[in-house]
Amino acid sequence: MEVVEGEATVADVDAFVEEVAAIGEEHGSTVQAFDARYVVGREHLERAVTLAERARERGEAIADDRAVEILLYAAGRRQITDALGVGVSEGECPVVAVVVGGDEEGAAAALRDLLGPADTLGAYDPGRVRAFFDITDEELAATESDLADVVLERVALLTVEK
């Protein structure tokens, strides 16, 4: 798995997603891009990819598309329309993407060419994350875990909440 981070100016989300998918197809890779403000760290992406791959291997995938499966796990959501909330949005958008399989290095290089340079991984917005994952003050107060740990738990619980 390769992780690519950067900044994008997204005029049309669908066109951007198609461009990212084309990079994946060209390199035989699965590529999924996220709005970095919702990604609490590399472990968040690693866990989403691992759980998505495991679900596919077991024949328990939620989505037919590998990239969408990764998106669902990263978002901790079973509904694609809900999971898209962690995807890229129009305008200036900090992006972090995962590249899995195929020519990962080639796909990652093509993604870097698409994005402007920026360190985005780990620069999440706690308010956005808490709102998206529905994490309350009471929940955080009831645990010794930090926000990132609670998000990782949400990702892991997706398979349980069928």
N, C-alpha and C positions, 0 to 999 in steps of 0.2 A: 504494500500500500504506500502510495506517495501522497503527501499533503502539499497543496499549493495554496499560497495566500497572496492577496493583492487587493487592488481597488478597481472597481468597474464603474463606468458610466453606462447605465442600462436605460436605453430609450424605449425598448420593447422587450418585456420579460420573455415572451414566447420566442422571439428571434434570438435572444441571448441563450436560452435553454437549447434551442436547435443548434446553435453554433458550438456549444459545449458538447452536445451529443455527437455532433459530426466529428469533433476531435476524438472522442472515444471510439467511434466507428473506424476512423482512419487508422487508429493504433491498436484496434482489437481490445480496447479497455472499456471498463465501466467508469464513467465520470459523473460525479454528483457535486453540484455547487450549492453552497449555503450562504446565507447572510451571516457573516462572522459575529454579529452582535448577539446571536443566539447560541453560539457554540462555545461551551465552557472550557474547552481545551482539547488537545490531541487525543486524550483518553476517551473523550466523548465520541469522537469520530471512530476511533479504533473499536470501541465497544459496539457501536452501531453496525460497522462493517462485519465484525465477528458474528454478531447475533443474526444479521441478515443472511450471511453465508450459511450459518448453521441451519436456519429455517429452510433455506433453499435445498440444502443437502438432505434434510429430513422430509422433504415434500410438504412442508408446513408454511410455505411462503404466503404472505398476504397479497402481494402484487406479482404480476407476471414479469415485470421488468426489474432487473437487478438494481438499477439506479434508484428506482422508486422504492424498492424494498429498503435500501440503505436510508433513504429520506424518511420513511415511516419510522424506522428504529431511532434515528437521530432525533426525530420530533416526539417520539413516545406516543404516537397516534396511529390508529388503525385506518382512519379515513384519509385518503389522499388530499382532499380539499382542505382538511384541517392541518395536515402535515406541511402543506405548501407555505404556511406561515413562517417557517424557518428558511425558506428559499430566498433567492435574490429578489430584490424589489427595484422598481423604476427609480431612476436618479442615481446619485452617487451612492455606491453600496460597497461596504467592506465585504470581501469575499474570501471564503476558505473552501477549498474543494478537495475531494478525495479521488484518487485514481487507483483502480483495482484491476489487476490482470492485464494480459497482453503486454504491449510495449509501454510499461508504466513511465519510464524515463522520457520517451518520446512524447507521450500524451501530456506529461507534466510540463515539458518544455514548451509545447504548443499553448498550454493554458497560461504559462507565464508571459508568453507573447501577447495573449489576449488581454491580460490584466495589467494594470499599472502597478509598479512595485509599492508594497506596503506591508508592514508587519501587522497582521490582523488576528492571528490565532492567539487566543487568551485575552483579547481586548473586548470581551463581551460586555453587554450592557445589563447589569444586574436587574434593573427594573423591567426591561423587556423580557429577560429570562424568567423572572418570577411570574410575570403576568402570563406569558405563554404556557409555562408548565404549571400554572396555578399553585404556586408555592407561597404559603401564607407566613406571616410573622410567627404565628403560633406553631406552625410546623418546624420552622427553623429553631425556635426557642426550645422545642421538645427534643432536640437532638444535638449531639456534639459535632455532627457533620456540618460541613460548609455547603454553600449553594451548589457548587460543582458536584459534590457527592450526592446531593438530593436529585440533581438532574440525571446523574448516572444511574441512580436507582430507578427513575422513571423510564429510562431507556431499557433497562433490564426487565422491568415489569410488563413491558408491552406484550410479551408472550403469555403472561399469566392472565391478562385482562381480555380474554376472548369472549 
